[in-house]
Amino acid sequence: MLSFSLDKIILLPLCAQFSTTTTGLACNAGKKIIRSTKLEKVACKYTCCYYDNKRFIEAHTELLL
């Protein structure tokens, strides 16, 4: 990632549920890497849990029907 000119970083663990041992650990590791490199000046967005997101549920419902 250091070799690209990034405008934004989005941390998106692909776990639908939140767990400190999966989602929390992945995002904390990502944040630590960003802080310890030149990436700390790049805007960073953290997306945690989406299991209760209406669009996520609708998309899965459509796949099941």
PDB file with one MODEL, atoms N, CA, C and O in Angstrom:
MODEL        1
ATOM      1  N   MET A   1       0.812  -1.192   0.000  1.00  0.00           N
ATOM      2  CA  MET A   1       0.000   0.000   0.000  1.00  0.00           C
ATOM      3  C   MET A   1       0.854   1.255   0.000  1.00  0.00           C
ATOM      4  O   MET A   1       0.420   2.311  -0.460  1.00  0.00           O
ATOM      5  N   LEU A   2       2.055   1.137   0.511  1.00  0.00           N
ATOM      6  CA  LEU A   2       2.927   2.320   0.565  1.00  0.00           C
ATOM      7  C   LEU A   2       3.339   2.803  -0.816  1.00  0.00           C
ATOM      8  O   LEU A   2       3.684   3.973  -0.980  1.00  0.00           O
ATOM      9  N   SER A   3       3.310   1.926  -1.811  1.00  0.00           N
ATOM     10  CA  SER A   3       3.746   2.315  -3.152  1.00  0.00           C
ATOM     11  C   SER A   3       2.643   2.998  -3.966  1.00  0.00           C
ATOM     12  O   SER A   3       2.903   3.476  -5.070  1.00  0.00           O
ATOM     13  N   PHE A   4       1.423   3.051  -3.440  1.00  0.00           N
ATOM     14  CA  PHE A   4       0.305   3.707  -4.128  1.00  0.00           C
ATOM     15  C   PHE A   4       0.061   5.092  -3.542  1.00  0.00           C
ATOM     16  O   PHE A   4       0.399   5.355  -2.388  1.00  0.00           O
ATOM     17  N   SER A   5      -0.517   5.958  -4.330  1.00  0.00           N
ATOM     18  CA  SER A   5      -0.961   7.263  -3.837  1.00  0.00           C
ATOM     19  C   SER A   5      -2.411   7.108  -3.387  1.00  0.00           C
ATOM     20  O   SER A   5      -3.339   7.248  -4.184  1.00  0.00           O
ATOM     21  N   LEU A   6      -2.585   6.826  -2.141  1.00  0.00           N
ATOM     22  CA  LEU A   6      -3.925   6.566  -1.626  1.00  0.00           C
ATOM     23  C   LEU A   6      -4.588   7.843  -1.137  1.00  0.00           C
ATOM     24  O   LEU A   6      -3.945   8.699  -0.531  1.00  0.00           O
ATOM     25  N   ASP A   7      -5.886   7.959  -1.409  1.00  0.00           N
ATOM     26  CA  ASP A   7      -6.676   9.071  -0.890  1.00  0.00           C
ATOM     27  C   ASP A   7      -7.384   8.677   0.393  1.00  0.00           C
ATOM     28  O   ASP A   7      -7.625   9.507   1.270  1.00  0.00           O
ATOM     29  N   LYS A   8      -7.719   7.378   0.488  1.00  0.00           N
ATOM     30  CA  LYS A   8      -8.503   6.909   1.608  1.00  0.00           C
ATOM     31  C   LYS A   8      -8.228   5.431   1.841  1.00  0.00           C
ATOM     32  O   LYS A   8      -7.976   4.681   0.898  1.00  0.00           O
ATOM     33  N   ILE A   9      -8.276   5.025   3.086  1.00  0.00           N
ATOM     34  CA  ILE A   9      -8.168   3.610   3.453  1.00  0.00           C
ATOM     35  C   ILE A   9      -9.465   3.243   4.156  1.00  0.00           C
ATOM     36  O   ILE A   9      -9.927   3.963   5.041  1.00  0.00           O
ATOM     37  N   ILE A  10     -10.051   2.117   3.758  1.00  0.00           N
ATOM     38  CA  ILE A  10     -11.255   1.626   4.415  1.00  0.00           C
ATOM     39  C   ILE A  10     -10.922   0.285   5.047  1.00  0.00           C
ATOM     40  O   ILE A  10     -10.599  -0.673   4.345  1.00  0.00           O
ATOM     41  N   LEU A  11     -10.998   0.215   6.362  1.00  0.00           N
ATOM     42  CA  LEU A  11     -10.802  -1.042   7.072  1.00  0.00           C
ATOM     43  C   LEU A  11     -12.153  -1.730   7.152  1.00  0.00           C
ATOM     44  O   LEU A  11     -13.076  -1.230   7.793  1.00  0.00           O
ATOM     45  N   LEU A  12     -12.265  -2.873   6.503  1.00  0.00           N
ATOM     46  CA  LEU A  12     -13.531  -3.589   6.429  1.00  0.00           C
ATOM     47  C   LEU A  12     -13.315  -5.075   6.688  1.00  0.00           C
ATOM     48  O   LEU A  12     -13.118  -5.848   5.750  1.00  0.00           O
ATOM     49  N   PRO A  13     -13.350  -5.473   7.951  1.00  0.00           N
ATOM     50  CA  PRO A  13     -13.273  -6.904   8.238  1.00  0.00           C
ATOM     51  C   PRO A  13     -14.512  -7.582   7.666  1.00  0.00           C
ATOM     52  O   PRO A  13     -15.620  -7.060   7.797  1.00  0.00           O
ATOM     53  N   LEU A  14     -14.338  -8.719   7.044  1.00  0.00           N
ATOM     54  CA  LEU A  14     -15.456  -9.381   6.383  1.00  0.00           C
ATOM     55  C   LEU A  14     -16.168 -10.385   7.277  1.00  0.00           C
ATOM     56  O   LEU A  14     -16.612 -11.439   6.822  1.00  0.00           O
ATOM     57  N   CYS A  15     -16.267 -10.047   8.539  1.00  0.00           N
ATOM     58  CA  CYS A  15     -17.041 -10.837   9.496  1.00  0.00           C
ATOM     59  C   CYS A  15     -18.364 -10.113   9.690  1.00  0.00           C
ATOM     60  O   CYS A  15     -18.378  -8.928  10.024  1.00  0.00           O
ATOM     61  N   ALA A  16     -19.454 -10.799   9.489  1.00  0.00           N
ATOM     62  CA  ALA A  16     -20.760 -10.131   9.625  1.00  0.00           C
ATOM     63  C   ALA A  16     -21.057  -9.749  11.069  1.00  0.00           C
ATOM     64  O   ALA A  16     -21.731  -8.748  11.317  1.00  0.00           O
ATOM     65  N   GLN A  17     -20.571 -10.520  12.011  1.00  0.00           N
ATOM     66  CA  GLN A  17     -20.801 -10.240  13.423  1.00  0.00           C
ATOM     67  C   GLN A  17     -19.561  -9.599  14.043  1.00  0.00           C
ATOM     68  O   GLN A  17     -18.471  -9.680  13.476  1.00  0.00           O
ATOM     69  N   PHE A  18     -19.721  -8.971  15.187  1.00  0.00           N
ATOM     70  CA  PHE A  18     -18.561  -8.403  15.872  1.00  0.00           C
ATOM     71  C   PHE A  18     -18.065  -9.378  16.915  1.00  0.00           C
ATOM     72  O   PHE A  18     -18.848  -9.948  17.674  1.00  0.00           O
ATOM     73  N   SER A  19     -16.783  -9.562  16.945  1.00  0.00           N
ATOM     74  CA  SER A  19     -16.119 -10.333  17.983  1.00  0.00           C
ATOM     75  C   SER A  19     -14.760  -9.695  18.196  1.00  0.00           C
ATOM     76  O   SER A  19     -14.054  -9.399  17.232  1.00  0.00           O
ATOM     77  N   THR A  20     -14.390  -9.481  19.441  1.00  0.00           N
ATOM     78  CA  THR A  20     -13.096  -8.849  19.705  1.00  0.00           C
ATOM     79  C   THR A  20     -11.938  -9.717  19.231  1.00  0.00           C
ATOM     80  O   THR A  20     -10.848  -9.205  18.975  1.00  0.00           O
ATOM     81  N   THR A  21     -12.156 -11.017  19.111  1.00  0.00           N
ATOM     82  CA  THR A  21     -11.068 -11.893  18.675  1.00  0.00           C
ATOM     83  C   THR A  21     -10.941 -11.979  17.163  1.00  0.00           C
ATOM     84  O   THR A  21      -9.951 -12.512  16.661  1.00  0.00           O
ATOM     85  N   THR A  22     -11.913 -11.469  16.432  1.00  0.00           N
ATOM     86  CA  THR A  22     -11.820 -11.478  14.972  1.00  0.00           C
ATOM     87  C   THR A  22     -11.883 -10.053  14.433  1.00  0.00           C
ATOM     88  O   THR A  22     -10.868  -9.497  14.016  1.00  0.00           O
ATOM     89  N   THR A  23     -13.060  -9.475  14.443  1.00  0.00           N
ATOM     90  CA  THR A  23     -13.258  -8.138  13.900  1.00  0.00           C
ATOM     91  C   THR A  23     -12.407  -7.107  14.633  1.00  0.00           C
ATOM     92  O   THR A  23     -11.705  -6.315  14.004  1.00  0.00           O
ATOM     93  N   GLY A  24     -12.470  -7.119  15.947  1.00  0.00           N
ATOM     94  CA  GLY A  24     -11.706  -6.145  16.745  1.00  0.00           C
ATOM     95  C   GLY A  24     -10.213  -6.279  16.532  1.00  0.00           C
ATOM     96  O   GLY A  24      -9.518  -5.275  16.377  1.00  0.00           O
ATOM     97  N   LEU A  25      -9.711  -7.494  16.522  1.00  0.00           N
ATOM     98  CA  LEU A  25      -8.284  -7.738  16.329  1.00  0.00           C
ATOM     99  C   LEU A  25      -7.832  -7.293  14.938  1.00  0.00           C
ATOM    100  O   LEU A  25      -6.773  -6.680  14.799  1.00  0.00           O
ATOM    101  N   ALA A  26      -8.620  -7.594  13.915  1.00  0.00           N
ATOM    102  CA  ALA A  26      -8.257  -7.214  12.549  1.00  0.00           C
ATOM    103  C   ALA A  26      -8.193  -5.697  12.398  1.00  0.00           C
ATOM    104  O   ALA A  26      -7.245  -5.170  11.814  1.00  0.00           O
ATOM    105  N   CYS A  27      -9.181  -5.003  12.913  1.00  0.00           N
ATOM    106  CA  CYS A  27      -9.191  -3.541  12.786  1.00  0.00           C
ATOM    107  C   CYS A  27      -8.106  -2.899  13.638  1.00  0.00           C
ATOM    108  O   CYS A  27      -7.476  -1.935  13.204  1.00  0.00           O
ATOM    109  N   ASN A  28      -7.880  -3.408  14.826  1.00  0.00           N
ATOM    110  CA  ASN A  28      -6.799  -2.861  15.662  1.00  0.00           C
ATOM    111  C   ASN A  28      -5.443  -3.053  15.000  1.00  0.00           C
ATOM    112  O   ASN A  28      -4.592  -2.165  15.058  1.00  0.00           O
ATOM    113  N   ALA A  29      -5.239  -4.202  14.374  1.00  0.00           N
ATOM    114  CA  ALA A  29      -3.976  -4.452  13.664  1.00  0.00           C
ATOM    115  C   ALA A  29      -3.833  -3.494  12.491  1.00  0.00           C
ATOM    116  O   ALA A  29      -2.753  -2.946  12.271  1.00  0.00           O
ATOM    117  N   GLY A  30      -4.908  -3.284  11.734  1.00  0.00           N
ATOM    118  CA  GLY A  30      -4.870  -2.347  10.617  1.00  0.00           C
ATOM    119  C   GLY A  30      -4.559  -0.933  11.072  1.00  0.00           C
ATOM    120  O   GLY A  30      -3.744  -0.247  10.456  1.00  0.00           O
ATOM    121  N   LYS A  31      -5.199  -0.494  12.142  1.00  0.00           N
ATOM    122  CA  LYS A  31      -4.957   0.845  12.687  1.00  0.00           C
ATOM    123  C   LYS A  31      -3.517   0.991  13.163  1.00  0.00           C
ATOM    124  O   LYS A  31      -2.906   2.044  12.981  1.00  0.00           O
ATOM    125  N   LYS A  32      -2.972  -0.057  13.770  1.00  0.00           N
ATOM    126  CA  LYS A  32      -1.593  -0.019  14.260  1.00  0.00           C
ATOM    127  C   LYS A  32      -0.612   0.123  13.097  1.00  0.00           C
ATOM    128  O   LYS A  32       0.343   0.897  13.178  1.00  0.00           O
ATOM    129  N   ILE A  33      -0.845  -0.618  12.022  1.00  0.00           N
ATOM    130  CA  ILE A  33       0.017  -0.528  10.841  1.00  0.00           C
ATOM    131  C   ILE A  33      -0.054   0.869  10.240  1.00  0.00           C
ATOM    132  O   ILE A  33       0.970   1.446   9.876  1.00  0.00           O
ATOM    133  N   ILE A  34      -1.250   1.405  10.137  1.00  0.00           N
ATOM    134  CA  ILE A  34      -1.426   2.747   9.572  1.00  0.00           C
ATOM    135  C   ILE A  34      -0.683   3.784  10.411  1.00  0.00           C
ATOM    136  O   ILE A  34      -0.013   4.661   9.866  1.00  0.00           O
ATOM    137  N   ARG A  35      -0.800   3.685  11.731  1.00  0.00           N
ATOM    138  CA  ARG A  35      -0.126   4.646  12.625  1.00  0.00           C
ATOM    139  C   ARG A  35       1.392   4.541  12.545  1.00  0.00           C
ATOM    140  O   ARG A  35       2.088   5.537  12.740  1.00  0.00           O
ATOM    141  N   SER A  36       1.909   3.366  12.263  1.00  0.00           N
ATOM    142  CA  SER A  36       3.356   3.158  12.307  1.00  0.00           C
ATOM    143  C   SER A  36       4.042   3.356  10.950  1.00  0.00           C
ATOM    144  O   SER A  36       5.247   3.134  10.829  1.00  0.00           O
ATOM    145  N   THR A  37       3.291   3.768   9.945  1.00  0.00           N
ATOM    146  CA  THR A  37       3.868   3.963   8.612  1.00  0.00           C
ATOM    147  C   THR A  37       3.516   5.351   8.092  1.00  0.00           C
ATOM    148  O   THR A  37       2.916   6.165   8.794  1.00  0.00           O
ATOM    149  N   LYS A  38       3.897   5.595   6.865  1.00  0.00           N
ATOM    150  CA  LYS A  38       3.571   6.867   6.217  1.00  0.00           C
ATOM    151  C   LYS A  38       2.085   6.978   5.918  1.00  0.00           C
ATOM    152  O   LYS A  38       1.621   8.032   5.482  1.00  0.00           O
ATOM    153  N   LEU A  39       1.342   5.924   6.142  1.00  0.00           N
ATOM    154  CA  LEU A  39      -0.087   5.920   5.846  1.00  0.00           C
ATOM    155  C   LEU A  39      -0.900   6.700   6.874  1.00  0.00           C
ATOM    156  O   LEU A  39      -2.096   6.920   6.680  1.00  0.00           O
ATOM    157  N   GLU A  40      -0.272   7.113   7.949  1.00  0.00           N
ATOM    158  CA  GLU A  40      -1.021   7.806   9.000  1.00  0.00           C
ATOM    159  C   GLU A  40      -1.633   9.125   8.523  1.00  0.00           C
ATOM    160  O   GLU A  40      -2.556   9.636   9.156  1.00  0.00           O
ATOM    161  N   LYS A  41      -1.134   9.680   7.420  1.00  0.00           N
ATOM    162  CA  LYS A  41      -1.666  10.935   6.891  1.00  0.00           C
ATOM    163  C   LYS A  41      -2.843  10.709   5.933  1.00  0.00           C
ATOM    164  O   LYS A  41      -3.483  11.665   5.496  1.00  0.00           O
ATOM    165  N   VAL A  42      -3.120   9.455   5.613  1.00  0.00           N
ATOM    166  CA  VAL A  42      -4.213   9.122   4.698  1.00  0.00           C
ATOM    167  C   VAL A  42      -5.504   8.978   5.512  1.00  0.00           C
ATOM    168  O   VAL A  42      -5.504   8.388   6.592  1.00  0.00           O
ATOM    169  N   ALA A  43      -6.595   9.521   4.983  1.00  0.00           N
ATOM    170  CA  ALA A  43      -7.886   9.394   5.655  1.00  0.00           C
ATOM    171  C   ALA A  43      -8.247   7.919   5.796  1.00  0.00           C
ATOM    172  O   ALA A  43      -8.103   7.141   4.854  1.00  0.00           O
ATOM    173  N   CYS A  44      -8.708   7.553   6.964  1.00  0.00           N
ATOM    174  CA  CYS A  44      -9.027   6.157   7.234  1.00  0.00           C
ATOM    175  C   CYS A  44     -10.450   6.048   7.768  1.00  0.00           C
ATOM    176  O   CYS A  44     -10.844   6.765   8.688  1.00  0.00           O
ATOM    177  N   LYS A  45     -11.201   5.144   7.178  1.00  0.00           N
ATOM    178  CA  LYS A  45     -12.566   4.885   7.631  1.00  0.00           C
ATOM    179  C   LYS A  45     -12.632   3.452   8.128  1.00  0.00           C
ATOM    180  O   LYS A  45     -12.087   2.541   7.504  1.00  0.00           O
ATOM    181  N   TYR A  46     -13.297   3.262   9.241  1.00  0.00           N
ATOM    182  CA  TYR A  46     -13.432   1.956   9.869  1.00  0.00           C
ATOM    183  C   TYR A  46     -14.894   1.527   9.792  1.00  0.00           C
ATOM    184  O   TYR A  46     -15.773   2.217  10.310  1.00  0.00           O
ATOM    185  N   THR A  47     -15.155   0.407   9.154  1.00  0.00           N
ATOM    186  CA  THR A  47     -16.499  -0.148   9.092  1.00  0.00           C
ATOM    187  C   THR A  47     -16.496  -1.441   9.879  1.00  0.00           C
ATOM    188  O   THR A  47     -15.820  -2.403   9.515  1.00  0.00           O
ATOM    189  N   CYS A  48     -17.244  -1.456  10.938  1.00  0.00           N
ATOM    190  CA  CYS A  48     -17.208  -2.596  11.853  1.00  0.00           C
ATOM    191  C   CYS A  48     -18.209  -3.672  11.487  1.00  0.00           C
ATOM    192  O   CYS A  48     -17.873  -4.643  10.809  1.00  0.00           O
ATOM    193  N   CYS A  49     -19.394  -3.501  11.921  1.00  0.00           N
ATOM    194  CA  CYS A  49     -20.392  -4.562  11.843  1.00  0.00           C
ATOM    195  C   CYS A  49     -21.490  -4.185  10.866  1.00  0.00           C
ATOM    196  O   CYS A  49     -21.915  -3.031  10.809  1.00  0.00           O
ATOM    197  N   TYR A  50     -21.933  -5.135  10.120  1.00  0.00           N
ATOM    198  CA  TYR A  50     -22.987  -4.864   9.156  1.00  0.00           C
ATOM    199  C   TYR A  50     -24.084  -5.920   9.188  1.00  0.00           C
ATOM    200  O   TYR A  50     -24.935  -5.956   8.299  1.00  0.00           O
ATOM    201  N   TYR A  51     -24.073  -6.769  10.191  1.00  0.00           N
ATOM    202  CA  TYR A  51     -25.048  -7.852  10.279  1.00  0.00           C
ATOM    203  C   TYR A  51     -26.479  -7.340  10.380  1.00  0.00           C
ATOM    204  O   TYR A  51     -27.412  -8.053  10.008  1.00  0.00           O
ATOM    205  N   ASP A  52     -26.672  -6.126  10.873  1.00  0.00           N
ATOM    206  CA  ASP A  52     -28.019  -5.592  11.022  1.00  0.00           C
ATOM    207  C   ASP A  52     -28.329  -4.495   9.993  1.00  0.00           C
ATOM    208  O   ASP A  52     -29.331  -3.790  10.113  1.00  0.00           O
ATOM    209  N   ASN A  53     -27.464  -4.359   8.987  1.00  0.00           N
ATOM    210  CA  ASN A  53     -27.673  -3.373   7.938  1.00  0.00           C
ATOM    211  C   ASN A  53     -28.791  -3.846   7.012  1.00  0.00           C
ATOM    212  O   ASN A  53     -28.753  -4.967   6.504  1.00  0.00           O
ATOM    213  N   LYS A  54     -29.780  -2.989   6.798  1.00  0.00           N
ATOM    214  CA  LYS A  54     -30.953  -3.362   6.014  1.00  0.00           C
ATOM    215  C   LYS A  54     -30.580  -3.859   4.616  1.00  0.00           C
ATOM    216  O   LYS A  54     -31.123  -4.863   4.157  1.00  0.00           O
ATOM    217  N   ARG A  55     -29.669  -3.176   3.940  1.00  0.00           N
ATOM    218  CA  ARG A  55     -29.278  -3.572   2.580  1.00  0.00           C
ATOM    219  C   ARG A  55     -28.545  -4.916   2.579  1.00  0.00           C
ATOM    220  O   ARG A  55     -28.712  -5.707   1.651  1.00  0.00           O
ATOM    221  N   PHE A  56     -27.746  -5.179   3.594  1.00  0.00           N
ATOM    222  CA  PHE A  56     -27.047  -6.466   3.723  1.00  0.00           C
ATOM    223  C   PHE A  56     -28.065  -7.602   3.863  1.00  0.00           C
ATOM    224  O   PHE A  56     -27.948  -8.638   3.209  1.00  0.00           O
ATOM    225  N   ILE A  57     -29.048  -7.394   4.713  1.00  0.00           N
ATOM    226  CA  ILE A  57     -30.080  -8.416   4.942  1.00  0.00           C
ATOM    227  C   ILE A  57     -30.897  -8.636   3.666  1.00  0.00           C
ATOM    228  O   ILE A  57     -31.183  -9.775   3.298  1.00  0.00           O
ATOM    229  N   GLU A  58     -31.270  -7.549   2.998  1.00  0.00           N
ATOM    230  CA  GLU A  58     -32.037  -7.677   1.758  1.00  0.00           C
ATOM    231  C   GLU A  58     -31.262  -8.430   0.688  1.00  0.00           C
ATOM    232  O   GLU A  58     -31.833  -9.260  -0.020  1.00  0.00           O
ATOM    233  N   ALA A  59     -29.972  -8.154   0.561  1.00  0.00           N
ATOM    234  CA  ALA A  59     -29.145  -8.835  -0.440  1.00  0.00           C
ATOM    235  C   ALA A  59     -29.099 -10.340  -0.173  1.00  0.00           C
ATOM    236  O   ALA A  59     -29.199 -11.140  -1.103  1.00  0.00           O
ATOM    237  N   HIS A  60     -28.950 -10.721   1.085  1.00  0.00           N
ATOM    238  CA  HIS A  60     -28.933 -12.147   1.418  1.00  0.00           C
ATOM    239  C   HIS A  60     -30.307 -12.790   1.231  1.00  0.00           C
ATOM    240  O   HIS A  60     -30.411 -13.941   0.807  1.00  0.00           O
ATOM    241  N   THR A  61     -31.330 -12.053   1.543  1.00  0.00           N
ATOM    242  CA  THR A  61     -32.685 -12.568   1.357  1.00  0.00           C
ATOM    243  C   THR A  61     -32.939 -12.850  -0.128  1.00  0.00           C
ATOM    244  O   THR A  61     -33.514 -13.881  -0.476  1.00  0.00           O
ATOM    245  N   GLU A  62     -32.515 -11.945  -0.985  1.00  0.00           N
ATOM    246  CA  GLU A  62     -32.694 -12.146  -2.423  1.00  0.00           C
ATOM    247  C   GLU A  62     -31.944 -13.384  -2.915  1.00  0.00           C
ATOM    248  O   GLU A  62     -32.431 -14.096  -3.793  1.00  0.00           O
ATOM    249  N   LEU A  63     -30.764 -13.641  -2.356  1.00  0.00           N
ATOM    250  CA  LEU A  63     -29.998 -14.819  -2.760  1.00  0.00           C
ATOM    251  C   LEU A  63     -30.684 -16.105  -2.346  1.00  0.00           C
ATOM    252  O   LEU A  63     -30.550 -17.127  -3.019  1.00  0.00           O
ATOM    253  N   LEU A  64     -31.417 -16.066  -1.246  1.00  0.00           N
ATOM    254  CA  LEU A  64     -32.067 -17.261  -0.727  1.00  0.00           C
ATOM    255  C   LEU A  64     -33.399 -17.579  -1.407  1.00  0.00           C
ATOM    256  O   LEU A  64     -33.880 -18.712  -1.370  1.00  0.00           O
ATOM    257  N   LEU A  65     -33.977 -16.558  -2.024  1.00  0.00           N
ATOM    258  CA  LEU A  65     -35.306 -16.775  -2.654  1.00  0.00           C
ATOM    259  C   LEU A  65     -35.200 -17.306  -4.054  1.00  0.00           C
ATOM    260  O   LEU A  65     -36.219 -17.537  -4.706  1.00  0.00           O
TER     261      LEU A  65
ENDMDL
END
